[in-house]
Each structure stands twice: as C-alpha cells, then as structure tokens.
C-alpha cells in the first residue's frame, strides 16, 4: 500500500511533468498552481485530480499543450 505522502509526491511529479508552464505546490492540505504572466493566474484545488482538470481546461482555452503524464514506454 502506498503511503499518503508518497502518493502526494507522485501526484506532484506527474502534474509538474504534464503542466511545465505552471508552478505547482501542495501546502496546508490544498493544491495550488500559478501560471507565468502578468498578472499571473492562480488555481486552487482540494485534490490533485481537481487541479489537473482546472489546468487542462486552462490549456484548452489558451491553446497550450499538455505534456506526458507518465514516463516514455510506460
């Protein structure tokens, strides 16, 4: 069984790989992402999947791309 900390670290790693244009952090029980820009856009979520969905929608609206979630060959 995977520990909660290990699962959180893996989610953080995958989100950062998939959305390299955002600074993504987990703090005080919440996920947050900040985009580069002036002014920067900020998203908050209770779960990594919710943050992923928000960032995916932002990429769709802005014409951006989403990187691979897993390693090549996985």
Secondary structure as UniProt FT lines:
FT   HELIX           4..18
FT   TURN            19..21
FT   STRAND          22..27
FT   TURN            28..29
FT   STRAND          30..35
FT   STRAND          42..45
FT   HELIX           48..62
FT   TURN            72..73
//
